[in-house]
Amino acid sequence: MQKLFTVISKLSHDDAGVSSIEYALLGMLIAIAIVSAVSTVGDTVKLMYELIASRMP
């Protein structure tokens, strides 16, 4: 049990580990923003093409 606490203590004081977690969270946030933007734009483009197709003879 003491060994577990030692490992956790070392990881909590490791700046490189904290930085990598921060970069991972930032990357995840950017990915979510990109997916939501592409989804919104995709829906808008789909509606625009449907409108154009409905007005063609």
TIFI-643975 format. One line per field, with one value per residue (C-alpha): residue number from 1; residue in one letter; x, y, z. Coordinates in nm, 2 decimals. Example, Ala and Ser with C-alpha at 12.3 -4.5 7.8 and 13.67 -1.06 7.14 Angstrom:
i	c(1 / 2) $
aa	c(A / S) $
x	c(1.23 / 1.37) $
y	c(-0.45 / -0.11) $
z	c(0.78 / 0.71) $
% end
This chain:
i	c(1 / 2 / 3 / 4 / 5 / 6 / 7 / 8 / 9 / 10 / 11 / 12 / 13 / 14 / 15 / 16 / 17 / 18 / 19 / 20 / 21 / 22 / 23 / 24 / 25 / 26 / 27 / 28 / 29 / 30 / 31 / 32 / 33 / 34 / 35 / 36 / 37 / 38 / 39 / 40 / 41 / 42 / 43 / 44 / 45 / 46 / 47 / 48 / 49 / 50 / 51 / 52 / 53 / 54 / 55 / 56 / 57) $
aa	c(M / Q / K / L / F / T / V / I / S / K / L / S / H / D / D / A / G / V / S / S / I / E / Y / A / L / L / G / M / L / I / A / I / A / I / V / S / A / V / S / T / V / G / D / T / V / K / L / M / Y / E / L / I / A / S / R / M / P) $
x	c(0.00 / 0.29 / 0.43 / 0.10 / 0.11 / 0.47 / 0.39 / 0.08 / 0.29 / 0.56 / 0.30 / 0.13 / 0.46 / 0.57 / 0.53 / 0.57 / 0.27 / 0.05 / 0.15 / 0.06 / -0.28 / -0.34 / -0.25 / -0.47 / -0.77 / -0.70 / -0.68 / -1.01 / -1.17 / -1.05 / -1.17 / -1.52 / -1.53 / -1.43 / -1.68 / -1.97 / -1.87 / -1.85 / -2.18 / -2.35 / -2.20 / -2.29 / -2.66 / -2.66 / -2.51 / -2.75 / -3.05 / -2.91 / -2.88 / -3.22 / -3.36 / -3.18 / -3.30 / -3.66 / -3.66 / -3.53 / -3.78) $
y	c(0.00 / 0.23 / 0.17 / 0.28 / 0.61 / 0.66 / 0.62 / 0.85 / 1.11 / 1.10 / 1.13 / 1.42 / 1.61 / 1.53 / 1.84 / 1.65 / 1.43 / 1.73 / 1.90 / 1.60 / 1.57 / 1.94 / 1.90 / 1.59 / 1.79 / 2.08 / 1.85 / 1.69 / 2.03 / 2.13 / 1.80 / 1.85 / 2.20 / 2.08 / 1.80 / 2.03 / 2.29 / 2.04 / 1.89 / 2.23 / 2.33 / 1.99 / 2.03 / 2.38 / 2.26 / 1.97 / 2.20 / 2.44 / 2.15 / 2.03 / 2.37 / 2.40 / 2.05 / 2.13 / 2.44 / 2.26 / 2.15) $
z	c(0.00 / 0.08 / -0.27 / -0.43 / -0.23 / -0.33 / -0.70 / -0.68 / -0.50 / -0.77 / -1.05 / -0.89 / -0.87 / -1.22 / -1.44 / -1.76 / -1.68 / -1.59 / -1.92 / -2.13 / -1.96 / -2.02 / -2.39 / -2.42 / -2.27 / -2.50 / -2.80 / -2.71 / -2.67 / -3.02 / -3.17 / -3.02 / -3.16 / -3.50 / -3.51 / -3.40 / -3.65 / -3.94 / -3.83 / -3.84 / -4.17 / -4.32 / -4.22 / -4.37 / -4.70 / -4.71 / -4.67 / -4.94 / -5.19 / -5.11 / -5.17 / -5.50 / -5.61 / -5.52 / -5.74 / -6.04 / -6.30) $
% end
